[in-house]
Amino acid sequence: MNAITPDMTKKFEAQFQTNNKQQALQNAVVKNGITASAENISSHTKNTPVFSVDLATGKVSNQKQSGRCWMFAALNTFRHKLLNQFHLKEFELSQNYTFFWDKYEKANYFYENILATGKEALDSRKVAFLLAVPQQDGGQWDMIVSLFQKYGVVPKSVMPESANSSNSRDLNNYLNKLLRKDAIKLRQLVAEGKTSEEIQVEKEKMLAGIYQFLTISLGTPPTEFDFEYRDEEKNYHIDQQLTPQMFYDKYIGVNLDDYVSIINAPTADKPYDRSYTVEMLGNVVGGKEVKYLNVDMTTFKNLAIAQLEQGESVWFGCDVGQSSTRDSGIMATDVYEMDELFDLDFSMTKAERLDHGESLMTHAMVLTGVDLVDGKSTKWKVENSWGEKVGDKGFFVMSDEWMDEYTYQIVVRKDLLTEEQLAAFNAEPTLLAPWDPMGALA
């Protein structure tokens, strides 16, 4: 190993002091910050919020200080349908209700994985992976499907936000403390050779504690309720004695088995036109398997366009923090000119970023529009869940180049796939490691 020498640093300093351009840039960056100094104004003019395909969606929602984007995005796709079908001016489904059941199910999923790895060493990679973050707010499409299919949905008025769903830091902190403590006990039971029946008795006691913790923190999920609303014509409606499953069937009515997850992961270990799943990724034991079809980017975008052109929004996952502005809501590869600012090359291919930990899916939103010029996409309209104070009243503009580089997953109807694509999706999936970047939670 070679150490940095004083002479080496002195040489670098002398080079910097004789470069007037770098000294001028230093003044700007020290005073204003890196991204503010590198922001490219011309990128804003190229990404105006005008689209040839633009779906009506209503106002954006706000996940506040929580990592629930994946469920907000899914519930927003349902909300678009409700607003149009039942002529509602504004309406939201309860994110807190779905949040409750996700935490409850994730606790059980964690327990079962701890038991499955109970004979492995504490410092094995799988056990360390589980204990690092026993559960968190994030998730993926197939995980939200498992919750909807098991628990249904309810209007937000029936189970409104709580302090802990809007700001989930304390809830996650103490829930993970409980889960790690329970993991100690479960691993002890495995080491002592207890029977499966004896272990499940203890696990049920732990789940009772989890339910108690969540009910105190988030409220009690409703089992039956009345749904009252006025439509845009001010007509009053009431539907009584509904269960969450009845509400889903009557007011949402989407067959979630008709939808598939499509990814674009151009890495050598994931050939296109094959299906993949991720070990130990999920929330509901016995729920829907997390599964994807990997396709090239042209196919990926064409599928999203086809669904938008048929009037249906598209759930998608991306790395939102890359080359994007929060205040103006621009997601474009040239929105910051970092190479020019520092006279350094920051570029990597999409595959290199995935392989070397530089990028993965961090956020889920909804595609609600696309601008097509001569049949090709140039920019996309994005419904975020960060409230109306960011972007254009909460909506973002994503350049087509940004879509290529930083978008990883979309959810589309099966009937948009070719027979060959559907067969590839239905084939036995390749099992990816728990820490694979495609297993990242949005």
N, C-alpha and C positions, 0 to 999 in steps of 0.2 A: 504493500500500500504506500502510495506517495503522498506526502503531506504538502499543504500549501506553504510556500516559502515567502518570507517578507519581500524578497526581490521580485517575485512573481506579482504580488499585490501592488507593489510600487510601480511596476511596468503598466499594469492595468490603469492605475490612477493617472499616470502621465498621459496615457492614450486618451482618457476621458477629458482631462483638462485642456487638451489641445483641440478638442472637437466642439466647435461653437454650436453646432446644431444640437448635439446631445445636451449641452448645458442649457440651451433654451428650452428644450423639452423637459429637462429636469425641473425648471421653474414652474412650468404649467402643471406637471404631474404632482409635484409636491404640494402645490396650492389647491388643485382641483380634484385630485384622485385619478386613478388609472382609467376607469371606464369613461368618466366624464371627459377626459382629455382625448380619448380615442374614438368617441362617438362620431359616426359618419352621418352627417345631415342628409346627404343625397339618398341614403338608404330609406329614409322616411318618405321622401317624395316618390320613390319607386313602389312603396308598399302602402298605397292609399286604401282605405276600407271600402272599396267598391268591388262587387263581385257579380259575375254573370249568373251564377246559381247562388241564391241567398234565401235560406229557409227562415220562416217566422218562428221565433223562439220565446219571446217575452224577455223579462229582465233576468240578469244573471243572479246566481246565488252566491253565498259567501261561506266558505268553510272555516273562516277565522283562523285561530291559532291551533289548527289541528292538521293531521295528515290524511284527511278523508277524501282527497280528490277523486280517487277511483270510484267511491260510492256516490259522491256528488255527481260525477260525470254520468254514471249509469242512471241515477234517478232523474237527471236532467233530460236524458233521452226519452224517458217515460213522460216527463212533464210536458215536453213539446207535443206529444200525442194527446195528452189530456186537455191542454189548452185549446187545441184545434177541434177535437171531437166534441167536447162538452161546452164550447164557447165560453171559456173562462178568461177573464182579463189577467189575473195573476193567480198563481197556485204553486205550492211546493209540497213535495212528499217529505215525510219525517226522516231526516238523516240520523237523528238521535236514536230512533227505533232500530234502524239497521246497524248503527254503531254498537248498541247494547248487545245484540245477538252476535255480532262479529267478535267482540271481546270474549263473550261467553264461550263461543265455539273455538276460538283460538286457544283459550286456556286448555280445553280438553285435547285439542290437536297437539299442543305442546306436551301435555302429560303422556299421551300415547307415543310420541316420538322419544321421550325420555325413557319410557319403558322398553321401546324397541331397541334402544342403544344402551340399555341398562348394564350389559355385560362388557361394554367397551370401556377402555381407560378414560379417566376424567379428562385427560389432555389429548384425547383423540380429536381429529379435526371435526368430526360430526358432532360430538358432544360439546366441544368448545363453540361450534357454530350455533347450536341450540341455546346454550347458556348466555351467549353474547347479547342476544336480543330475544328473550322468550316470546314476546309478541310486540307488535307496534301497530300504528294506525293504518299503514299502507296495505295494499292488496292488489289483486289482478282480476280481470274480467270473470274468469270461471269461478273465482271465490265469491264474487258478489252474486253470481247466478245461484250458487249453492244456498246462499242466505235467502234470496227471493223465493226459491222453490220450497224451502223448508218453513219460512216464517212469513211470507207475504210482505206487504207494505201497508203503511197507514198514512193519512194526511198529516202534515206538520202540525196542524191545529190539535190533533189527538195526542201527540207526544212531541211537544216543542223542544227547542234547544235547552240544554242545561249549561251551567257554568263550566262543567267538566268536559262536555262534548265540544264546546266552543273553544276551550283552552285545555288541551288534553295532557299537558306535561306532567302535572301531579298525578293524574290518574294512571298514566303509563308507568311512572316511577314506582308507585306503590303496588301496582298490579304485578310488575316484574319482580319486585321484592318477594311477593307472595309466591309467585311461580318458581323462583329459584329456591326458596325455602322448601317448597313442596317437592322439588326435584331431588333434594337431599334425601328426603324420606322415601320417595319412590325408588331411588337407586339402592337405598339400604334394604328395602323389601326384596328387591331382585337379588341382591347379594346374599340375603338370608335364605333364599330359596323358597319364598312364600308362593303359594299357589296363585294362579290367575284370579280365582274367585276372591281370595283374601286381598289381593292387591286392588281389585276393582271396588271392594267395599271401602278401602281407604281412599281411593280416588274419588268416590262419590262424596265422601265427607269434604274433600278439598273443593270439589265443584260447588258444594253448598256454600262454602265460604266465598267462592268467587261470585256466585249469584248475589249473595248478601252485599258484598263490596260494590258490585255494579248497580244494584238496585238503590243503595244509599247514594251513590255518586251520580247516577244518570236518571233515576226515576224508574217506575214500574211499567214495563211494556203492556199496552192494552191487549186484552183478549177479545173484547167486543166493544163496539162503539157505534155512534150515529154520525153520518156524514151529511152536513148541511152546507149549502153554498148558493150564491146567486150568480147567474150567468151574465154575459155582457148585456143582455136585454133586461137585466134587473129581475128576472124571474127567479122565484125562490124554489129550491129543491131540498128534499130531505130523504135520506135512505137510512133506515134504522136497523139496528141489531146486526151489524156487519162484523165478521171476523177479518183479520188481516189477509187471510188467504182468499176470502170471498171478495174483498175489496180489490185485490190484485186481479182476480179472474174477471170481475165485472168492469173495472175502470181502466186497467192496463191491458190485459188480454193478450199479451205478447208471449208466444211460445218460445222460450229462451233456448230450447234445443235446436231451433232453426238457425242459430247464430254460431259462428266459428271465429276463433282468434287467428289472425294472420300476422306474421312477424317478418321483418327484414333484418337478418343478421348475416352479413356477408363475410363471416369468418370461416377459415378452412375446416373447422370441426363440424360445421353445420351446412351440408350441401342443400341447395335449393330443392323445392318440390318434395320435401320429406317432413314428417311430423315429429314433434319433440314434446317431452314433458320434463319436469324438474323434480328430483327426489326431495321429499319432505316439504313440498310447497303446497299449501292449502290452508283451510280453516275449519271446514266441516268434515268430520270423520264420516266416511260413506257418502260424501257429497260428490259434486262434479269434479272429474279429473282436470287439472290444469293441462291444457294441450294446445299446441300451435302448429300451423303450417308455415314453413319458411319459404318465401318467394322473393324474386328479384324486385327491384324498386319500381320498375315500370308496371309490372303486374299489381304490385301493392297499391300504387296510386290509381290505377284504372279501376280497381275494385271499390276504392273509396269514392271515386267520381260517380261510378254507376249507382251506388246507393244514394248519394246526394241528389243525383238527377231524378231519382224516383221519389224524392221528397222526404227522405229519411236521414236524420243526422247520424254521425259516426263516432262512437267511443274510440279514443286513441290514446296511446302512451308514448311519452317522449322524454328527452333530457332538457327540461324547460330552462335550466340555468345557463345553458350554453348560448352565447351570442344573442341575448335577448334583453329588451328593456322592459322594466316593470311599469314605469309611469306612462309611457306612450304606447306600450303594447306591441312592439315590433320584434318579431323573431326572424332574423335574417343573418346569413353568414357574413355579410359585410357591414353589419350595424356598428361594429367596432373595428377599427383598423389597427390592431395590435402589432402586426408585423411591421407596419410603417412607423408606429410610435416608438418602438424599441429597436428597430432595425434588427429583428431576430425572427427566425422562422418557427412559428407555433403549429404549423400544419401537420395533421395526421390523417390517414384514411379512416373511414368509419370502422373498418375491421381492426385497424391498429388501436383505435380508441377503446373498442370493446375488449380486445385481448390484453391491453396493458392498464386497465383500470381507470382510463380517462373519461369514460362515459358509460352510462346505462340508463334505463328507464327510471325517471324520478318523479314523474307527474302525469296524471291522466286528465284529459279535457275532452271537448266534443267538437268535431268538425261540423259546422253548420252552413258552410258555403265554400265555393271555389270559383276562381276567375279563369275562364277558358278562352284562349285565343287560338284560333285555327285548330280547335279540338284538343289543345294541350294546356295543362294547368300552368299558371304563372304565379298564383298566390292563393292562400286558403284563409277562410274566416274561421276563427277559433273562439268558442265560448269557454271562458275560464270560470273558476269558482272562487275568485278572490274579491268579490264585491264590485261595485260600480266605480270606485275611485281609481282604478287602474285601467290602462288601455283606453279604448273608446267605449265608455260606459260598461267596462268589464270584458269587452271583446278584444281579441288580439288579431293581428295580421301575421301570417306565417308565409315567408317566401317559399317558392318551390324548391330552391336549393337547400333551404333549411330543412324542409321535409325530407329531402334525400339524406342529409347527414345526421339528423338528430331524432327522427321519428322511428320508433321500433315496433309498434303494434297498433293494429286496427281491429275492430270487430264488425263483421259484415254477415249478411244473410247467406246461408248455404246455397240458395238458388242462383247466386251470382257467380259461383264457381263453375268451372268446366267439370266434366265427368272425371277427367284425369286428376284435376286438383282435389276434387272431393274424395276420390279413391286414395290419393296420397295422404289426405288428412285422416281418413278412417283407418289407415294402416297402423300396425303396431308402432308406437312412437319410440324414438331413441331417448333413453333416460340420461338427462344431464345432471351434473353434480349440484348439490344444494346451493353452492356459492357461484354457480354460473351466472353471468350478467343478465341472461334472459329470465332468471328467477327473481330479479329485483322487484321490490314492491313500490308501486306508484303511490 
